[in-house]
Amino acid sequence: QAQLVESGGGLVQPGGSLRLSCAGSGFIFDYYSIGWFRQAPGKERSGVLCINRNDGITYYEDSVKGRFTISRDNAKNTVYLQMNSLKPEDTAVYSCAARLSGICGSRYGRDEYDYWGQGTQVTVSS
């Protein structure tokens, strides 16, 4: 059974850093593009970053450029989201999703991804 599990969320002060992990199992991880999405209260879930199976990166949000990076370790079936210089507006539930394609899905393309994790809460507050 395919599964994605996120970890690494928590409470952090503005300007701080967190690294989220997305661990996959039950499917051939190397074949999949992996996206990170976030949903703040009262807002629609939207894509943040995606890394395809060839390590190509897609930024869905300009606001995270220069602050967030994405990487993958296929040997560990894991994708990482490194978040630096965090701001209160980054507060959200962060979820990862896997898409059987060499191309990342669209920013709001929930149906374009095959598997989803349960999400991890990130709260940026002083």
Secondary structure as UniProt FT lines:
FT   STRAND          3..7
FT   STRAND          10..12
FT   TURN            14..15
FT   STRAND          18..25
FT   HELIX           29..31
FT   STRAND          33..39
FT   TURN            41..42
FT   STRAND          46..51
FT   TURN            53..54
FT   STRAND          57..59
FT   HELIX           62..64
FT   TURN            65..67
FT   STRAND          68..73
FT   HELIX           74..76
FT   STRAND          78..83
FT   HELIX           88..90
FT   STRAND          92..99
FT   TURN            107..108
FT   HELIX           110..112
FT   STRAND          115..116
FT   STRAND          120..124
//
